[in-house]
Amino acid sequence: MSVIRAFIAIELSEDIQTQLDEIISELKRKIGDVPIRWVPVRNIHLTLKFLGDVSIANLDMLKEILRSITASHSKFSISVGGIGAYPKPQQPRVIWVGVEAPPDLIAIQHSIESEAARLGYTRERRPFAPHLTLGRVSRSASAREVRAIADLLEDYKLGFVGVTRVSEVHLFRSDLQPDGAVYTQLYSASLGA
């Protein structure tokens, strides 16, 4: 049985990607050589569900689930802005930019989560917190370096970045390569189709 790594996500407008690229560049300048794996801007997206290993045989069912869920929702917009870190600002491991979630986004994500669980994919234990990952702090970062990142994020004020119009939800394949993940869009389900 052949399997791929896959996830379901929303892509961002080119304008938002450009803004995020500028934010990452500024953070890199301010933080210096602290070991952070910055996400290439072409790979930044709003993840709705990380599926993990997916059997090729399940792809058609996943596509049908996406088509069915998106058909009952209209197009909507998401606002991007604010900066933070997981698990908490004082112990940054993931640096993110926030996403304001309208009710349609929450409903779509909950439906995807429920339908994926019915197919046997692990249900996410944490509540859905929409965000765009900019970078991941390396486990090799010293306590001093982690503190420097936390201090930077506390002082770095990031307001409203922009708006993305959402008209599709995508199923992506993720192939891990030595220089990072490569994402391939496998299917797009249009909202309100």
C-alpha positions in Angstrom: 0.0 0.0 0.0 1.4 3.4 -1.0 1.2 6.3 1.4 2.0 10.0 1.2 2.2 12.7 3.9 -0.7 15.1 3.4 -2.5 18.1 4.9 -5.5 20.4 4.2 -4.9 24.1 4.1 -5.9 27.5 2.7 -3.4 29.4 0.5 -2.6 33.1 1.0 -2.7 35.9 -1.5 0.5 37.1 -3.0 0.2 40.4 -1.2 0.1 38.6 2.2 3.0 36.4 1.2 5.0 39.5 0.3 4.2 41.1 3.6 5.2 37.9 5.5 8.4 37.7 3.6 9.3 41.3 4.7 8.4 40.4 8.3 10.6 37.3 8.3 13.5 39.4 6.8 13.1 42.0 9.5 13.0 39.4 12.3 16.1 37.7 10.8 18.0 41.0 10.9 16.9 41.7 14.5 17.5 38.2 15.9 20.9 37.6 14.1 22.4 34.1 14.3 19.9 32.5 16.7 19.1 29.0 15.2 15.6 29.4 13.8 14.3 27.4 10.8 12.4 30.0 8.9 9.5 28.8 6.7 10.0 29.7 3.0 7.2 32.1 2.2 5.9 29.9 -0.6 5.2 27.2 2.1 3.3 29.5 4.5 -0.4 28.6 4.5 -3.3 28.3 7.0 -3.4 24.6 8.0 -6.9 23.3 8.7 -5.9 19.7 9.3 -2.5 17.8 9.2 -3.4 14.3 8.2 0.1 12.7 8.3 0.4 9.4 6.4 -2.5 9.0 3.9 -3.1 5.9 1.8 -3.3 6.7 -1.9 -6.6 4.7 -1.7 -8.1 7.3 0.7 -7.4 10.3 -1.6 -10.7 10.1 -3.4 -12.6 9.9 -0.2 -10.8 13.0 1.2 -11.4 14.9 -2.0 -15.2 14.1 -1.8 -15.2 15.1 1.9 -13.6 18.5 1.0 -16.0 19.0 -2.0 -19.0 18.3 0.2 -17.9 20.5 3.1 -16.9 23.5 1.0 -20.0 23.4 -1.2 -22.1 24.5 1.8 -20.0 27.5 2.6 -19.7 30.9 0.9 -16.4 32.6 0.1 -15.1 34.7 3.0 -12.1 36.8 4.0 -9.5 36.3 6.8 -7.5 39.1 8.4 -3.9 38.5 9.2 -1.9 40.3 12.0 -0.3 40.2 15.4 2.7 38.0 16.3 3.2 35.4 19.0 4.8 32.1 19.8 3.9 28.6 20.9 3.8 27.1 23.5 4.0 30.6 25.1 5.8 33.8 24.3 8.3 33.3 27.2 9.2 29.8 25.7 9.1 30.3 22.0 9.3 27.1 19.8 7.1 28.2 17.0 6.9 31.9 15.9 3.6 32.8 14.2 1.4 35.5 12.8 -2.2 35.4 13.8 -5.3 34.9 11.7 -8.8 36.3 12.6 -11.2 33.4 12.1 -14.7 34.2 10.8 -17.4 31.7 11.7 -17.2 30.0 8.3 -13.6 29.2 8.8 -14.2 27.6 12.2 -17.2 25.6 10.8 -15.1 24.3 7.9 -12.2 23.3 10.1 -14.5 21.5 12.6 -16.2 19.6 9.7 -12.9 18.6 8.3 -11.7 17.5 11.7 -14.8 15.4 12.3 -14.9 13.8 8.8 -11.2 13.0 9.0 -11.6 11.4 12.4 -14.4 9.2 10.9 -11.8 8.0 8.3 -9.4 7.1 11.1 -7.1 10.1 11.2 -6.1 11.3 14.7 -8.3 14.0 16.1 -6.3 17.1 17.2 -6.4 17.4 21.0 -5.8 21.2 21.1 -8.5 23.6 20.0 -8.1 25.1 16.6 -6.0 28.3 16.8 -5.6 29.7 13.3 -2.1 31.0 12.7 0.6 31.2 10.0 3.9 29.6 11.1 6.9 31.9 10.3 9.7 29.8 11.9 10.6 27.1 14.4 13.2 27.6 17.0 15.9 24.9 16.8 16.1 22.5 19.8 19.8 23.3 19.8 19.1 26.9 20.8 20.6 27.8 24.1 18.5 29.2 27.0 20.1 32.6 26.3 19.1 32.4 22.6 15.5 31.4 23.5 15.3 34.3 25.9 16.6 36.7 23.2 13.8 35.5 20.9 11.2 35.9 23.6 12.5 39.5 24.3 12.4 40.3 20.6 8.8 39.1 20.2 7.7 41.0 23.3 9.1 44.2 21.9 8.2 43.6 18.2 4.8 45.2 17.5 3.0 43.8 14.5 -0.4 45.1 13.8 -2.7 44.4 10.9 -0.9 42.8 7.9 -3.7 42.4 5.4 -6.7 40.4 4.2 -6.9 37.3 2.1 -10.0 36.3 0.3 -10.7 32.6 0.7 -12.4 30.9 -2.3 -10.9 27.4 -2.1 -9.6 24.8 0.4 -6.7 22.6 -0.8 -5.4 19.1 -0.2 -1.6 19.1 -0.3 1.1 16.4 -0.5 4.2 17.1 1.7 7.5 15.6 0.6 10.4 16.0 3.0 13.6 16.9 1.3 17.1 17.6 2.7 16.5 21.4 2.3 12.9 21.4 3.6 9.5 20.3 2.7 8.1 20.5 -0.8 4.3 21.0 -1.0 2.3 19.8 -4.0 -1.4 20.8 -4.4 -3.4 17.6 -5.1 -6.9 18.9 -5.1 -8.8 22.2 -4.7 -12.4 22.4 -3.4 -14.2 25.6 -4.3 -16.3 27.3 -1.6 -20.0 27.6 -2.6 -19.6 25.3 -5.6 
